Amino acid sequence: MSNTVESTARRQMRSALQKLTRNIRGSGFTQFSQQELNKNYNILVDPLILDEASSLKPSYFAPYQSLIPDPSSDTVGGSYNGQDDETEKSFTRPVDRAYVLNQHLLSYLYLCNRSSNGERAPWISKSVGDTLFRGLFKYDQPEFGCYRITYLDDPSYPHIMAVVYNNLVATDDTVLYGELLPILRIMLTQLWNLRFIHHMVSPVLIFSLMGLKVRVIEAFFQDQRLVLRPTKLYDFTHGNDAAFKVFAQWYMGKPIGDTIQAP
């Protein structure tokens, strides 16, 4: 048998994800309650806590273990105080606030990368247009998109991280269409990639920026259903240096977990 032959179980999983993607696209909804996702789409929503000591920590991603600099006006590209920095001329749509927040997060991640001394996974971060991923943007309202995709150039690791934005703000009890659809399309792209043909899991970790609110969602396919694991919303109304540091620790971390064996 050829090493590039896809197993029946994997083909069935990919088919199930394609069907789910079509159903989500055709739903007409901009957001979904957790109950709706479970009842109507067989999507399991479980909590996520970005704490390595927690039993609710990510299943397929681990945090960076070495010290990183604390956020400050020097490390995040100028002070970031959320709404307190805005003037009457500021753009205040969720997508505009997300753009500003992303600039500070990007500056902080860049400095953390440069100053890191410990061993790091060789993540590669690119704009979406420089990757194989498609369909991660929607320009009519409520718009959503993806600032960047981060991956490993290694067939042993199908893990993906992404920073996405939305022009809507979710609650702790809802999931946005603009969060769910990019997750599904990222997963499917990985599953179509022949270099990952022996992997049964394509884990995704998204950092979802919605105005002055941010959360992280881990997603993977398990037991014939999609699993979404969102954190609680982090509030950046007046800035949030502690959250910046937590995000950097997990963004700079390493991929873990068995992605080859059928879950």
Phi and psi in degrees as a GROMACS rama.xvg file:
@    title "Ramachandran Plot"
@    xaxis  label "Phi"
@    yaxis  label "Psi"
@TYPE xy
-66.0947  146.829  SER-2
-68.3234  -12.7907  ASN-3
-102.276  12.2809  THR-4
-78.3831  127.491  VAL-5
-80.7905  135.333  GLU-6
-69.7843  156.822  SER-7
-61.4119  -41.73  THR-8
-62.4787  -40.3667  ALA-9
-69.6937  -39.8023  ARG-10
-63.3525  -39.222  ARG-11
-66.1383  -39.3148  GLN-12
-64.3984  -44.6349  MET-13
-62.753  -39.6005  ARG-14
-63.7469  -39.8308  SER-15
-64.8194  -39.4277  ALA-16
-67.8218  -37.659  LEU-17
-63.3171  -43.3088  GLN-18
-63.7259  -42.6993  LYS-19
-62.0964  -41.8331  LEU-20
-61.4361  -43.5609  THR-21
-62.0628  -40.8599  ARG-22
-66.1078  -40.7632  ASN-23
-66.078  -43.5735  ILE-24
-61.1574  -38.3538  ARG-25
-86.2401  0.946018  GLY-26
-70.9839  -31.3219  SER-27
79.1069  1.7493  GLY-28
-92.3275  148.948  PHE-29
-96.9938  -17.3561  THR-30
-155.805  161.36  GLN-31
-133.637  141.072  PHE-32
-76.7315  157.211  SER-33
-61.5815  -35.1641  GLN-34
-65.8339  -40.5392  GLN-35
-63.273  -41.8587  GLU-36
-62.1731  -40.4868  LEU-37
-71.9917  -45.7584  ASN-38
-74.4136  -45.1108  LYS-39
-95.7721  -20.8055  ASN-40
-127.711  2.56188  TYR-41
55.5811  39.2088  ASN-42
-103.559  125.096  ILE-43
-89.6925  128.051  LEU-44
-112.054  115.909  VAL-45
-120.965  153.042  ASP-46
-73.2904  155.693  PRO-47
-131.625  136.512  LEU-48
-126.824  126.774  ILE-49
-83.8577  69.0583  LEU-50
-146.699  116.932  ASP-51
-62.399  -21.9967  GLU-52
-84.4622  -7.43055  ALA-53
-87.9254  146.262  SER-54
-70.6131  -12.3908  SER-55
-102.052  20.1549  LEU-56
-69.6709  164.719  LYS-57
-56.8686  147.407  PRO-58
-86.9452  -27.7283  SER-59
-122.746  7.0998  TYR-60
-138.261  139.464  PHE-61
-121.428  151.509  ALA-62
-77.3791  159.835  PRO-63
-68.2578  133.734  TYR-64
-92.0873  -21.855  GLN-65
-86.3632  167.788  SER-66
-70.2981  144.315  LEU-67
-126.862  155.905  ILE-68
-66.3693  149.225  PRO-69
-70.2394  147.438  ASP-70
-62.9368  139.994  PRO-71
-156.871  177.157  SER-72
-61.7488  -24.655  SER-73
-82.3564  -28.5577  ASP-74
-98.5621  -14.4088  THR-75
-113.914  24.9225  VAL-76
70.0309  41.7419  GLY-77
101.151  158.547  GLY-78
-63.4958  144.71  SER-79
-125.099  115.35  TYR-80
-124.586  21.9322  ASN-81
60.3952  -128.62  GLY-82
-62.6086  -26.9178  GLN-83
-67.2601  -19.3258  ASP-84
-87.581  -10.7228  ASP-85
-78.5795  149.539  GLU-86
-119.379  178.943  THR-87
-65.781  -15.6593  GLU-88
-94.4394  -2.69669  LYS-89
-72.2497  145.232  SER-90
-81.403  130.342  PHE-91
-121.345  13.1047  THR-92
-64.6539  153.713  ARG-93
-52.7765  -39.738  PRO-94
-67.9776  -32.8068  VAL-95
-71.6823  -43.0219  ASP-96
-65.3395  -36.3418  ARG-97
-63.0518  -38.7139  ALA-98
-61.1668  -45.868  TYR-99
-64.0708  -45.2442  VAL-100
-60.395  -41.1027  LEU-101
-63.2459  -37.5267  ASN-102
-61.4309  -41.0266  GLN-103
-70.3847  -40.9261  HIS-104
-62.3868  -42.484  LEU-105
-62.4831  -42.4955  LEU-106
-61.9109  -41.6304  SER-107
-66.8308  -43.5346  TYR-108
-62.4141  -38.6192  LEU-109
-62.168  -45.1697  TYR-110
-67.4398  -40.5944  LEU-111
-61.1081  -40.244  CYS-112
-62.9737  -42.3327  ASN-113
-68.6828  -33.2961  ARG-114
-95.1544  -1.97134  SER-115
-69.9314  137.495  SER-116
-111.028  -21.9445  ASN-117
-80.544  171.187  GLY-118
-67.5368  134.37  GLU-119
-128.611  147.109  ARG-120
-67.0678  140.052  ALA-121
-80.6574  62.5692  PRO-122
-63.6044  144.012  TRP-123
-116.4  127.47  ILE-124
-115.735  128.066  SER-125
-138.842  158.306  LYS-126
-69.452  153.869  SER-127
-58.8471  -37.3197  VAL-128
-63.2551  -17.499  GLY-129
-97.5308  13.9233  ASP-130
-125.998  -179.176  THR-131
-84.7577  -5.17188  LEU-132
-78.8721  134.707  PHE-133
-133.437  162.637  ARG-134
73.7891  24.7822  GLY-135
-98.9044  9.33422  LEU-136
-128.994  147.523  PHE-137
-139.928  122.526  LYS-138
-99.9606  -21.4624  TYR-139
-79.6095  159.817  ASP-140
-79.3606  146.141  GLN-141
-78.8119  120.51  PRO-142
-73.1036  157.174  GLU-143
-148.528  166.921  PHE-144
-171.273  -174.744  GLY-145
-132.361  121.815  CYS-146
-72.702  -41.3828  TYR-147
-162.61  156.977  ARG-148
-115.595  136.821  ILE-149
-125.652  128.842  THR-150
-146.971  175.099  TYR-151
-114.769  132.519  LEU-152
-83.5762  65.8233  ASP-153
-152.79  121.015  ASP-154
-64.2849  -7.94363  PRO-155
-81.3063  -13.6036  SER-156
-131.77  102.116  TYR-157
-84.453  5.97899  PRO-158
-61.8391  142.188  HIS-159
-134.187  139.43  ILE-160
-118.393  149.344  MET-161
-149.716  147.815  ALA-162
-108.91  116.304  VAL-163
-117.151  161.146  VAL-164
-135.317  156.869  TYR-165
-140.393  152.158  ASN-166
-96.2482  22.4456  ASN-167
-128.592  159.561  LEU-168
-117.385  120.007  VAL-169
-78.0031  171.205  ALA-170
-110.966  175.838  THR-171
-66.9301  -15.4978  ASP-172
-104.373  2.31804  ASP-173
-126.7  158.318  THR-174
-124.941  131.272  VAL-175
-79.5283  146.62  LEU-176
-53.915  -39.6211  TYR-177
-75.2363  -3.27775  GLY-178
-97.8703  -45.2613  GLU-179
-69.3931  -45.3345  LEU-180
-64.3955  -45.5841  LEU-181
-58.8526  -38.437  PRO-182
-59.0853  -48.2858  ILE-183
-63.3484  -41.9703  LEU-184
-70.5246  -34.7253  ARG-185
-64.2851  -45.9647  ILE-186
-58.6439  -47.2399  MET-187
-63.8467  -38.1594  LEU-188
-60.8539  -42.5854  THR-189
-64.8878  -38.8018  GLN-190
-70.7796  -25.6101  LEU-191
-80.2725  -14.1462  TRP-192
-78.0737  119.087  ASN-193
-60.9888  -26.6595  LEU-194
-68.1108  -16.7719  ARG-195
-109.739  21.8173  PHE-196
-65.2958  -20.4774  ILE-197
-94.1281  2.84343  HIS-198
-95.5782  131.882  HIS-199
-94.628  -11.7043  MET-200
-127.975  133.335  VAL-201
-122.009  85.2619  SER-202
-68.018  142.544  PRO-203
-127.906  136.324  VAL-204
-125.815  111.892  LEU-205
-108.396  143.824  ILE-206
-104.365  109.633  PHE-207
-101.648  112.876  SER-208
-99.5597  123.252  LEU-209
-135.541  88.318  MET-210
64.8941  -120.522  GLY-211
-99.5473  13.7958  LEU-212
-117.04  143.393  LYS-213
-140.259  143.771  VAL-214
-145.345  167.095  ARG-215
-115.74  137.938  VAL-216
-126.755  123.496  ILE-217
-94.9618  137.106  GLU-218
-137.419  141.516  ALA-219
-161.53  165.959  PHE-220
-103.444  126.727  PHE-221
-148.175  136.039  GLN-222
52.9275  44.5837  ASP-223
63.7578  26.417  GLN-224
-149.802  155.143  ARG-225
-78.9963  135.8  LEU-226
-112.055  125.147  VAL-227
-113.316  131.785  LEU-228
-127.486  88.8497  ARG-229
-87.6086  144.662  PRO-230
-76.6093  170.274  THR-231
-66.4564  160.444  LYS-232
-70.4012  132.704  LEU-233
-90.8651  133.227  TYR-234
-98.6551  123.852  ASP-235
-113.411  22.8824  PHE-236
-55.4182  -38.7649  THR-237
-120.714  28.3023  HIS-238
85.8483  166.448  GLY-239
-165.549  79.9682  ASN-240
-62.2327  -36.7148  ASP-241
-61.9469  -40.2292  ALA-242
-68.1805  -40.1256  ALA-243
-52.8079  -45.0687  PHE-244
-68.9145  -40.3349  LYS-245
-60.9675  -45.121  VAL-246
-60.7058  -43.2591  PHE-247
-63.485  -40.4136  ALA-248
-61.198  -38.266  GLN-249
-83.8789  -31.2809  TRP-250
-69.4655  -29.1365  TYR-251
-94.1403  2.73213  MET-252
-75.7597  -156.813  GLY-253
-126.687  155.848  LYS-254
-77.3853  142.313  PRO-255
-138.426  178.83  ILE-256
90.886  156.019  GLY-257
-88.4012  109.52  ASP-258
-100.971  -1.70899  THR-259
-93.7731  -45.6265  ILE-260
-69.3355  142.941  GLN-261
-61.3172  127.194  ALA-262
